[in-house]
Amino acid sequence: MRGDVRGIAKRATQLEEADPQWSPFATHLRQLAREFKGRQILEFLEQF
């Protein structure tokens, strides 16, 4: 399964710009996307 890591990173940035409160969440999500950690992205998102 291939994911859209660029799209994930872009959405994380949009979320952060909309509400800076989400900055830690968005930063972590972008880091996982940058490292192509698809499974870890899913596990991280399942927490929310």
C-alpha positions in Angstrom: 0.0 0.0 0.0 1.4 3.4 -0.9 0.5 6.5 0.9 0.5 10.2 0.0 3.2 11.4 2.3 3.5 14.8 0.6 -0.3 15.2 1.0 -0.1 14.2 4.7 2.7 16.7 5.3 0.8 19.4 3.5 -2.4 18.8 5.5 -0.3 18.9 8.7 1.0 22.3 7.8 -2.6 23.5 6.9 -3.8 22.3 10.3 -1.0 24.1 12.1 -1.6 27.3 10.2 -5.3 27.2 11.0 -4.7 26.7 14.7 -1.2 27.0 16.2 -2.4 24.8 19.1 -1.9 21.8 16.8 1.8 22.6 16.2 3.3 19.7 18.2 0.8 17.3 16.5 1.6 18.7 13.0 5.4 18.7 13.6 5.4 15.0 14.6 3.2 14.1 11.7 5.4 15.9 9.2 8.5 14.2 10.7 6.9 10.7 10.2 5.9 11.7 6.7 9.4 12.9 5.9 10.8 9.6 7.0 8.1 7.6 5.0 6.9 5.9 8.2 3.5 4.9 6.9 2.7 2.4 9.6 3.7 4.7 12.3 1.6 7.5 10.8 -1.4 5.2 11.0 -0.7 4.2 14.6 -0.2 7.9 15.6 -3.4 9.0 14.0 -5.4 6.1 15.5 -4.7 7.7 18.9 -6.9 10.6 17.9 
